[in-house]
């Protein structure tokens, strides 16, 4: 549910700042023929963000195509969700010009998550209350609009999304209230990250160029396989 609401918030931002998403991305052939782009990809932490930034620098239009949205039906643990969020932010930080805007958005989310707690101490001015309500309505109106649009797209493809039963509403409410703090923690982690583990590969971050440190899939193998290989 955290990733569900994360996606609802990320989709409008990625469209606004023209950030490409590698899962459903089409690129013209002539763009790939440029040697500078191929050189950037060789040293890139995230190739889709790199391609998007390169196209933006060339004055190309990156257009969001709603009909290509793919629904992720996989489950994810909280730790995995945190690492996923951190990696996405890292890709923007290292390879896209919109990082300051994303950082500001993350800070506003942290403030939004903590504001109800601060309000309990009754130390906040009514103007802050009004700004908070406007920010809250703007975020949720955007998420609602994106959600309804995606449901129409999915319906036209004869796919079905899960219904909002009582259990999903309950966990959804917890996730919606928790997301600003989880995302805020991921934002801080991304801002100061020096290493990142991605699909069993540990990357050491060095300026704009990530350095591959080691492949770390060994511990994920069954013990009997490790014993067999080691004895061999």
N, C-alpha and C positions, 0 to 999 in steps of 0.2 A: 504493500500500500504506500510506503514511503516513495518507492520508485515510481509508482503510478502518479502521485502528485508532483514529484520531481519532473517527470516527463511533461505533465500538463503545463508547468511553469517554464520549462526549457524550450518547448516548441515555439512559442511566440517570440522569445528572446533570440533564438537562433535564426528565425525568419527576419526579425528586425535588424540584427547585426550581420546578416548574410554569412552565417557559419554553416558550412556544409556538413552533412552527416553521412559517414561512409557506408552505412548499411543500405542506403538506397540513393546512391549518388551516380549521376551520369556526367561525364566530362568529354568535351569535344577533343577530337584527335589532335588538332593543331596545337592545343595547349600543351599536350604531353610531348610534342615534338621539340619544345623549347628546352635547351640543355640546362638552363638555370633551374627550372622546375625539377628536372630529374636529379640534379645535384642536391637540391634542398631535400628531396624525398629520401635520398641516401642517408642523410644525417637527421632525419625527422623523428620526433617522438610520436607524432600522430600524422599520418599522411593525408587524411581527409581535411584536417584543419589547415595543413600546409598548402594544399591545393587551393582551398578556399581563399586563403590570404593572398596567394600568388595571383589568382584571378582578379581579386579585388584591386590589387596594385596595378594590374594591367587595364583597369577600367572596364572589366567584364561584368556582366550582370549575373549574379547568383540568384536564381529564382526558386522559391519553395513550391513544390508541386504536391498538393494535398492528397491526390489519388495514389501516391506512392507510399503512403504511411503504412508501416508494418507493425502489427500489434505483437508485443513481446509477452508471451504467455508463460515464461519461465518464472520460477520462484527464486528468491535471493535472500540470503541471511543479512542481518543488520551490518555485520562487519564487511560483507561483500558490497553492500549498498554504499557504505562509507568510502571504501576504496574506489568504487565506480565513480562516485561523485568527485572525489579528489582527482582522479585521472582526467575526467572531463575538464575540470577547472585548470589542471596543469597544462593540458593541450592548448587551451585558450591563452593562458599566461605566457607560454613559451613561444607560441607561433601565430598569435592573432592580435590585431591592433585594438580589439574591443575589451581587453583585459581590465582597464580602469573602470569601464562601465559595469562589467560583471562583478568586480570587486565591490563597487558602490551598491549594486543590487543585493549582494550577499550581506553587506553591513546593514542595509535597511531590513533585510529579513531577520537578522539577529535582533535588531531593535524591536521589530514587530513581534518576535517570539517572546521577548522579555517584557514587553510593555504591560501586558495584563498583570504580571507579577509586581512591577513597579507601581501600577495603579492601585494595588491593594494597600499600599502605604499612604495613599492619598496625598502624594507630593507632586502631582503632575497638573499642569495648568489645563484649562478647558480647551485652549487652542491646540495643545498636543493631542487631546482626545479627538478633536475634529480631524486633524491631520492623520491620525491613526485609522479612523473610520474610513476616510477617503482612500487611503492606501490599501486598506483591507478590501474595500469594495472594488477597487480597480483591479487588484490581483485576482480576486475570485470571479469577477465578471469576465476577465480574460480567460481564465481557466474553464469557466462554464461554456463560453462561446467556442473555445477550441475543442472541448469535450463533445459538445453536441455536433459540431461539424465533422469530427472524426467518426462519430457513431453513424452519421448519414453515409459517409464514405464506406465504412465497413459493411453497412447494411446493403448498399448497392453491389458489393462483391459477394453477397450471400454468406457473409461470415457473421458470427454472433459473439457479442461481448457478454461478460457475466452480468447478471442482474444484481441490483443493490438490495440484498436481503438485510435482515436486522444485524447479522453477524458482520457483514461487510461494512455496514454503516458505522457500527461500533468501532471496528479496527480502523476504518477510514478517518473517523474523528480523531482518534489517538495519533494516527500518522500525520494528519494535517496540522495538528498542534505541535507535533514533535519535529516536523521537517525543517522549520527555520533554524532550530538549534543544531540539528544534524548537519544541515547544509552549511551553517556558520562554522561549525567545527571543521568540516571538510575544506572550507575556504581558507581558514587559518592554516591548516595543515598544508594546503597547496601553496600558500604564499611563502612558507618557510621550508618546503620539502627539499631534501637533498638526495633522496633515493625513492624509487617507486617500484613495487613488485607488480608485474602485469603478465598474466598467463604463464607463471612459472619462470619468468625472466626478470632478473633484478637489474634495474637501470640506475646508474649514478648520474645525476643531473649536473651538467657542467656548462653554465651559461645557456646558450641557445641549442647546444648539441648534447644529447644524452649519450652516455657511454655505457655500453653493455658490460656488466661486471661479471655475471656468472649465470649459468642456467641452473635453476633450482627446483627441477621437477623430481629429483631423486627420491625425496622423502614421501612423495605422493604414490610411489609404486608399492604394490603389495610386498610384504617382507620376504615371501618365498622367492619372488623374482629378484629382489636385491641380493639375497643369499646366493642364488644360482649364478648371477652375473659376477659377483665378487669372487666366488670360488673359481670361476672360469678365468 
